């Protein structure tokens, strides 16, 4: 666990708090031989912060808020840095604990009566489980948090943090999964254009395969105990494009069976790429190699020219080797996974949600702060290497570090975008993180679509 002592680690910060009507400016003073406001106790530079934006939270000096999350290094440091001004101005200390065993251990801690003050939940399904199984442990969001969410987030995002009509958890960060990574220079040198419809995408795939005589796409779904999740993203993205958002919602909520003909069609459409040995698995092996190729390594062939396209979420921007330029004119970039639909732009994505297990004033204050435009902009500035954005509409995209982060955030904000949360994260755990994951592996290693979807349907809880 990390105990924060902000007075010993002040730094230069700057934030234009877009959407709040407040300007928060933090300027450094002091330094070698300087006569301004340095902290003589540690010899470092101190910062003067205009704390007007934090007056609403009152004096929280001497209090502590514990945070438990799956966000670990290198992102942990960026998270902690984004709390600096809040801690400095309110006097509260945020104790941050990141764990790769978060999802399993959080439930253990709740059951043992040792819940953290705040937890960042990566799945609405986990929120539902906690509310259902431990209703006395979790605390509904306070009115101030609700007000921020109503102002800065869409109704869909608020719904993901709501269970049985009660709002518990405000959105935090976001990711968009409907992207295809590629090499702009490879496309330009070959005379290929980024496709703008699904039909164009398939035509381009066929053309590249014909021109090169080699597979076009690379893919990988291996992820340790979570192997298969990257394949579920493929299916969910295609369901949104072939059946549409309404059918997607019915499928996720089991209002239609998992093996509904419309869902079978989506699996088979995805299979036109993923189960076609002419199209995959570029530089990595045959179709069955997808099941054993780590998702975080599967796209590397885009850099060396062995792979032309890799469908993966926005967070893959942080997975490229050090020194890779992620830019529209750089080494790699990503385009929107296109659709033949003309009335909408479906986007699959995910994110974290801030749940509280105590209603002390300092806990409510921190929960409210995290739902504000102020925090979203602080977090953007605290992430200079990029790889983060939010669905918070008070986020000034100019504060995002990279061109790609700005494009991804703009995609979520686009009026034509129809956003849907990762379906496997919304389904019951035995399915979404169980038979759906294993079904992907079985499908890639030889089982038919019908065999796989029938088995998954048969495991859906009564």
Buried (B, 14 or more C-beta within 10 A) or exposed (E): EEEBEBEEBBBEBEBBBBBBEBEBEBEBBBEEEEEEBBBEEEEBBBBBBBBEBBEEBEEBEEBBBBBBBBBBEEBBBBBBBBBBBBBBBBBBBBBBBBBEEBBEBBBEBBEEEEBBBBBBBBBBBBBBBBBEEBEEBBBBBBEBBBBBBEBBBBEEBBEBBBBEEEBBBBBBBBBBBBBBBBBBBBBEEEEBEBBEEBEBBBEBBEBBBEEEEBBBBBBBBBBEEEBBBBBBBBBBBBBBBBBBBEBBBBBBEBEBBBBBEBBBBBBBBBBEBBBBEEBBBBBBBEBBBBBBBBBBEBBBBBBEBBBBBBBBBBBBBBBBEEEBEBEEEBBBBBBBBBBEBEEBBBBBBBBBBBBBBBEBBBBBBBBBBBBBBBBBBBBBBBBEEBBBBBBBBBBBBEBBBBBBBBBBBEBBBEEEBBBBBBBBBBBBBEBBBBBBBBBBBBBBEEBBBEBBBBBBBEBBEE
